[in-house]
Amino acid sequence: MNDSQNLLNLKEVSQLLKINPEVLRRWLRNGKLKGIKVGSDWRVYYSDLRIFLNGPLPVSSEPNAPQTLDNAPKMCIRFPKWLEFSGLPLYFNETYGPETWPIFKKLIELDFEAGKPVDRKIKLNIPEISEMVGYDQDIVDNLIRALSQSGYITITKEKSASYFSIVTPIRTPKIILDIEYSKGGVKGAPESALDNACLRRFLEI
């Protein structure tokens, strides 16, 4: 049985996600987390924890490995909710123009999709980003340069390709400690909230 099929008990899930078991039980009851009821307790498949973990599950490194749910192209995107309530969208709008926030948000999503690349460098594909956000390539290129010049991202060139990295911790007008838990922040949240990999990803240096 591979790791993605392993059944974990709540203690193991709690240690893995750094989340209180009572919070996990509540998530299991309301369907936020998938699980199997075993007597009076719960069991959770490791594969069902992917959305809470930082990056995909380990997959085969074989170049011709068969396509599975674990190594297939990502079908959904992830984004830390607290950034939308951090004041950054308004700041970008007023400073660089209304197209800036959607572009930066897309870079965040691409960072999540990449999992844990070396040095957090992700290939910069201006035409593809332009298609995703619906803006002209010149607009995307100019605003990505502006984000780089203002220190929100770094751009590096290797051979014939360019790569971007999100500069962390991300500078925001409002810090995550002042953002309510219901809006993705940690104000009023359980003590373990900051242990969540989704939150830590853009808070750590």
The 8 nearest C-alpha neighbors of each residue, nearest first, counted from 0:
[[1, 4, 2, 5, 3, 6, 45, 44],
 [2, 0, 3, 4, 5, 45, 46, 58],
 [1, 3, 5, 4, 0, 45, 46, 56],
 [2, 4, 46, 45, 1, 5, 44, 56],
 [5, 3, 2, 1, 44, 0, 45, 6],
 [6, 4, 2, 44, 45, 3, 7, 1],
 [5, 7, 44, 43, 42, 45, 4, 8],
 [8, 6, 43, 42, 11, 44, 12, 5],
 [7, 9, 42, 11, 10, 12, 41, 43],
 [10, 8, 12, 11, 13, 20, 41, 42],
 [11, 9, 13, 12, 8, 14, 20, 7],
 [10, 12, 14, 9, 13, 8, 7, 15],
 [13, 11, 9, 15, 14, 10, 16, 7],
 [12, 14, 18, 10, 17, 16, 11, 15],
 [15, 13, 17, 11, 12, 16, 10, 18],
 [14, 16, 12, 13, 17, 11, 18, 10],
 [15, 17, 18, 13, 14, 12, 195, 51],
 [18, 16, 14, 13, 15, 194, 191, 195],
 [17, 19, 13, 16, 191, 20, 22, 23],
 [18, 20, 22, 21, 13, 23, 17, 191],
 [21, 19, 23, 22, 13, 24, 9, 18],
 [22, 20, 24, 23, 19, 25, 18, 26],
 [21, 23, 25, 19, 20, 24, 26, 18],
 [22, 24, 20, 26, 21, 25, 27, 19],
 [25, 23, 27, 21, 26, 22, 28, 20],
 [26, 24, 28, 22, 23, 27, 29, 21],
 [27, 25, 31, 23, 29, 32, 24, 28],
 [28, 26, 32, 24, 30, 25, 29, 33],
 [27, 29, 25, 26, 30, 24, 31, 32],
 [30, 28, 26, 27, 31, 25, 32, 24],
 [29, 31, 27, 32, 28, 26, 33, 34],
 [30, 32, 26, 29, 27, 33, 28, 25],
 [31, 33, 27, 30, 26, 34, 47, 23],
 [34, 32, 27, 30, 47, 31, 43, 35],
 [35, 33, 43, 42, 27, 41, 32, 36],
 [34, 36, 42, 41, 37, 43, 33, 44],
 [35, 37, 41, 40, 38, 42, 34, 39],
 [38, 36, 40, 41, 39, 35, 42, 34],
 [37, 39, 40, 36, 41, 35, 42, 8],
 [40, 38, 37, 36, 41, 42, 35, 24],
 [39, 41, 37, 38, 36, 42, 9, 8],
 [42, 40, 36, 37, 35, 34, 8, 9],
 [41, 43, 8, 35, 7, 34, 6, 36],
 [44, 42, 34, 7, 6, 35, 45, 8],
 [45, 43, 6, 46, 47, 5, 4, 7],
 [44, 46, 3, 47, 48, 5, 43, 6],
 [45, 47, 3, 44, 48, 49, 4, 56],
 [48, 46, 45, 44, 49, 33, 43, 50],
 [49, 47, 46, 45, 51, 50, 52, 44],
 [48, 50, 52, 51, 47, 46, 55, 56],
 [49, 51, 48, 52, 47, 53, 77, 54],
 [52, 50, 49, 48, 53, 197, 196, 16],
 [53, 51, 49, 50, 54, 196, 48, 197],
 [54, 52, 196, 197, 114, 51, 55, 200],
 [53, 55, 114, 52, 115, 56, 111, 112],
 [56, 54, 49, 114, 57, 53, 69, 52],
 [55, 57, 58, 69, 49, 54, 3, 46],
 [56, 58, 55, 59, 69, 2, 70, 3],
 [59, 57, 70, 56, 60, 69, 55, 61],
 [58, 60, 61, 64, 57, 70, 62, 65],
 [61, 59, 62, 58, 64, 63, 57, 70],
 [60, 62, 64, 59, 63, 58, 65, 70],
 [63, 61, 64, 60, 59, 65, 66, 58],
 [64, 62, 61, 65, 60, 66, 59, 70],
 [63, 65, 61, 62, 66, 59, 60, 67],
 [66, 64, 67, 63, 70, 62, 61, 59],
 [65, 67, 71, 70, 64, 68, 69, 63],
 [68, 66, 69, 70, 71, 65, 64, 58],
 [67, 69, 71, 70, 66, 72, 73, 46],
 [68, 70, 67, 71, 58, 56, 55, 57],
 [71, 69, 67, 68, 58, 66, 72, 59],
 [70, 72, 68, 67, 66, 69, 73, 74],
 [73, 71, 74, 70, 68, 69, 66, 75],
 [72, 74, 75, 71, 112, 76, 70, 68],
 [73, 75, 72, 76, 71, 112, 68, 77],
 [76, 74, 73, 77, 112, 72, 108, 50],
 [75, 77, 108, 112, 78, 74, 73, 111],
 [78, 76, 108, 111, 75, 79, 112, 50],
 [77, 79, 108, 80, 76, 107, 111, 104],
 [80, 78, 81, 82, 197, 198, 77, 183],
 [79, 81, 183, 82, 83, 78, 182, 84],
 [82, 80, 183, 184, 84, 83, 79, 182],
 [83, 81, 85, 84, 80, 79, 87, 86],
 [82, 84, 81, 85, 80, 88, 87, 86],
 [85, 83, 81, 82, 86, 182, 178, 80],
 [84, 86, 173, 82, 87, 83, 171, 172],
 [87, 85, 172, 89, 84, 88, 173, 90],
 [86, 88, 90, 85, 89, 171, 91, 172],
 [89, 87, 91, 100, 90, 86, 92, 83],
 [90, 88, 92, 91, 87, 86, 93, 100],
 [89, 91, 87, 93, 92, 88, 94, 86],
 [90, 92, 94, 88, 95, 89, 93, 99],
 [93, 91, 97, 96, 89, 90, 94, 95],
 [92, 94, 90, 91, 96, 95, 89, 97],
 [95, 93, 91, 92, 90, 96, 89, 97],
 [94, 96, 91, 92, 93, 99, 97, 142],
 [95, 97, 92, 98, 99, 93, 94, 91],
 [98, 96, 92, 99, 100, 91, 95, 93],
 [99, 97, 96, 101, 100, 102, 92, 134],
 [100, 98, 102, 97, 101, 96, 91, 103],
 [99, 101, 103, 88, 102, 98, 104, 91],
 [102, 100, 104, 103, 99, 98, 105, 132],
 [101, 103, 105, 99, 100, 104, 106, 98],
 [104, 102, 106, 100, 105, 101, 99, 107],
 [105, 103, 101, 107, 102, 106, 100, 108],
 [104, 106, 108, 102, 103, 107, 109, 101],
 [105, 107, 109, 103, 104, 108, 110, 102],
 [108, 106, 110, 104, 105, 109, 111, 103],
 [109, 107, 105, 111, 110, 106, 78, 77],
 [110, 108, 112, 106, 111, 107, 113, 105],
 [109, 111, 107, 113, 108, 112, 106, 121],
 [112, 110, 108, 109, 113, 114, 77, 107],
 [111, 113, 109, 110, 114, 108, 76, 73],
 [112, 114, 110, 111, 115, 109, 116, 121],
 [115, 113, 54, 112, 111, 116, 55, 53],
 [116, 114, 113, 54, 119, 117, 53, 111],
 [117, 115, 119, 114, 118, 120, 113, 121],
 [116, 118, 119, 120, 115, 121, 114, 113],
 [117, 119, 120, 116, 164, 115, 121, 163],
 [120, 118, 116, 117, 164, 115, 121, 110],
 [121, 119, 164, 118, 163, 162, 116, 117],
 [122, 120, 162, 163, 123, 164, 119, 110],
 [121, 123, 162, 161, 124, 163, 120, 160],
 [122, 124, 162, 161, 163, 125, 121, 160],
 [123, 125, 127, 126, 128, 122, 161, 162],
 [124, 126, 128, 127, 129, 123, 136, 140],
 [127, 125, 129, 128, 124, 136, 130, 139],
 [126, 128, 130, 129, 124, 125, 131, 123],
 [129, 127, 131, 125, 130, 126, 124, 132],
 [130, 128, 126, 134, 127, 136, 132, 131],
 [129, 131, 127, 133, 128, 132, 126, 134],
 [132, 130, 128, 129, 133, 127, 105, 134],
 [131, 133, 129, 130, 134, 128, 102, 101],
 [134, 132, 130, 129, 131, 135, 128, 136],
 [135, 133, 129, 132, 136, 138, 139, 130],
 [134, 136, 138, 137, 129, 139, 133, 130],
 [135, 137, 139, 129, 138, 140, 126, 134],
 [136, 138, 140, 139, 135, 141, 134, 142],
 [139, 137, 141, 135, 136, 140, 142, 134],
 [140, 138, 136, 142, 137, 141, 143, 129],
 [139, 141, 137, 143, 138, 142, 136, 144],
 [142, 140, 144, 138, 143, 139, 137, 145],
 [143, 141, 145, 144, 139, 140, 138, 146],
 [142, 144, 146, 140, 145, 141, 139, 147],
 [143, 145, 147, 141, 142, 146, 148, 140],
 [144, 146, 142, 148, 147, 143, 149, 141],
 [147, 145, 143, 149, 151, 144, 148, 152],
 [146, 148, 152, 144, 150, 153, 145, 149],
 [147, 149, 145, 150, 146, 144, 151, 152],
 [150, 148, 146, 147, 151, 145, 152, 144],
 [151, 149, 147, 148, 152, 146, 166, 153],
 [152, 150, 146, 166, 147, 149, 165, 169],
 [153, 151, 165, 147, 166, 164, 150, 146],
 [152, 154, 164, 147, 163, 155, 165, 166],
 [155, 153, 163, 162, 164, 147, 152, 161],
 [156, 154, 162, 161, 163, 153, 157, 120],
 [157, 155, 161, 160, 162, 158, 154, 159],
 [156, 158, 160, 159, 161, 155, 162, 122],
 [157, 159, 160, 156, 161, 155, 162, 122],
 [158, 160, 157, 161, 156, 162, 155, 122],
 [161, 159, 157, 158, 156, 162, 122, 123],
 [162, 160, 156, 123, 155, 122, 157, 154],
 [163, 161, 122, 123, 121, 155, 154, 120],
 [164, 162, 154, 121, 153, 120, 123, 122],
 [163, 165, 120, 153, 152, 119, 166, 121],
 [164, 166, 152, 167, 151, 153, 163, 107],
 [167, 165, 152, 151, 169, 164, 168, 153],
 [168, 166, 169, 204, 201, 203, 202, 165],
 [167, 169, 202, 203, 201, 204, 170, 166],
 [168, 170, 167, 201, 166, 171, 202, 151],
 [169, 171, 168, 172, 151, 167, 87, 174],
 [170, 172, 173, 87, 85, 169, 174, 86],
 [173, 171, 86, 85, 87, 174, 170, 90],
 [174, 172, 85, 171, 86, 175, 177, 178],
 [175, 173, 176, 177, 171, 85, 172, 178],
 [174, 176, 184, 178, 177, 185, 173, 81],
 [177, 175, 185, 186, 174, 178, 184, 179],
 [178, 176, 175, 174, 186, 179, 173, 184],
 [179, 177, 184, 175, 186, 176, 185, 180],
 [180, 178, 186, 184, 182, 181, 185, 187],
 [179, 181, 184, 185, 183, 188, 182, 186],
 [182, 180, 179, 183, 184, 178, 188, 185],
 [183, 181, 180, 179, 184, 81, 80, 178],
 [182, 184, 81, 80, 180, 181, 179, 185],
 [185, 183, 178, 180, 179, 175, 81, 182],
 [184, 186, 188, 180, 176, 179, 187, 175],
 [185, 187, 179, 180, 188, 176, 178, 177],
 [186, 188, 180, 185, 179, 189, 184, 181],
 [187, 189, 185, 180, 186, 192, 190, 184],
 [190, 188, 191, 192, 187, 185, 19, 18],
 [191, 189, 192, 188, 193, 185, 194, 18],
 [190, 192, 194, 189, 18, 193, 17, 19],
 [193, 191, 194, 189, 190, 195, 188, 185],
 [194, 192, 195, 191, 198, 199, 185, 190],
 [193, 195, 191, 192, 17, 196, 199, 16],
 [194, 196, 193, 197, 198, 192, 199, 16],
 [195, 197, 199, 198, 53, 200, 52, 194],
 [198, 196, 195, 200, 199, 53, 79, 51],
 [199, 197, 196, 195, 200, 193, 201, 79],
 [198, 200, 196, 202, 201, 197, 203, 195],
 [199, 201, 198, 197, 202, 196, 203, 53],
 [202, 200, 168, 167, 199, 203, 169, 198],
 [203, 201, 168, 199, 200, 167, 169, 204],
 [202, 204, 168, 201, 167, 199, 200, 169],
 [203, 167, 168, 202, 166, 201, 200, 169]]
